[in-house]
Amino acid sequence: MASTVAFSPAVAVGANVQRSRRTSLPRPVQRARPVAVRSSSEQAVQARSGRTIEECEADAVAGKFPAAPPPNRPQAPSGTPEIRSLDMAKRPRRNRRSPVLRAAFQETSITPANLVLPLFIHEGEEDTPIGAMPGCFRLGWRHGLLEEAIAVIYLILQHVPSGYSQVYKSRDVGVNSFVLFPKVPDGLKVIYTDVALDPYSSDGHDGIVREDGVIMNDETVHQLCKQAVSQARAGADVVSPSDMMDGRVGAIRSALDAEGFHDVSIMSYTAKYASSFYGPFREALDSNPRFGDKKTYQMNPANYREALIETASDEAEGADILLVKPGLPYLDIIRLLRDNSALPIAAYQVSGEYSMIKAGGVLKMVDEEKVMMESLLCLRRAGADTILTYFARQAANVLCGTRPRT
């Protein structure tokens, strides 16, 4: 619409007022009509259609609007055939077409609260690197430890003398130092401990070995109960029998309760397979079997339904958390336990999985960070509530948008 400036009568009749002063007879003041002054820049303005603005305004008042311009569609590559669009009511890609939509409809998420960091402790004062696990160490008991953001720690004690069991003082952004039991510092995060004999056995097996090479079940369980009670006395929040002996969950639960540790939880290695992915871990613990293998007590990688037997047994015996080990190669087992148990499910992303991703990243065969995060997300998607992973610090930094201190 053209711009107008309305002049008031007091301004418009100024000439008449001056003339009235020159005559003796007063004349009635005539009220001038408002005058519309059009800006000079608008006097010859025309629409792009060649019509004047007044004509366009008249059409708008009459409800006659021009057709909308055609949408600006990106051009297909040269040579793309012109085809008739598919007659599809449902196009799932519509919900994936932008980052905002993808984030809104994401079904699985992961946070540092889902991660548990395994640590290797030895009786020496200094840290020693684990060759097959880049970035991992056997931590000496004088070590200052971690400052990265992580919620819980998993202690794997390697030949730690009694009285030197470690616990770690934690704060919101991570772990600052460790202290000796029985002192339990304020703000302590959850401490898991590994209940097994292989770190302490000269044979490298998870149980007591008879002279004919048989792993003794009940005698081993007796020792595991003493170990679990000892760790509970030291301040463990969760004891984690990883031996795969029959009946050990029920026996440990009874032993803990008898000593008054009713609040100490049990994370049972429910479906621990006799896997080849444990190689770097066994270097870290120096726990390779000196003879034979562990197939008489760990599960056959070919078996699926057998995991349901172990699940039912551990639930009946009082387990609080059920764990599957290894992780990524056994996503079907994680889902099987998730669908058949109301208990929390843990998955262990074992040393072989960690080392392969690290090696692929060093060789520039894969993007280490992206593969790391995808692998953890897949474990969550399969049904794991908690993931034990040596990537815990690194993944927590990614999730929190922080960089590790150098």
Disulfide bonds with the S-S distance in Angstrom:
none
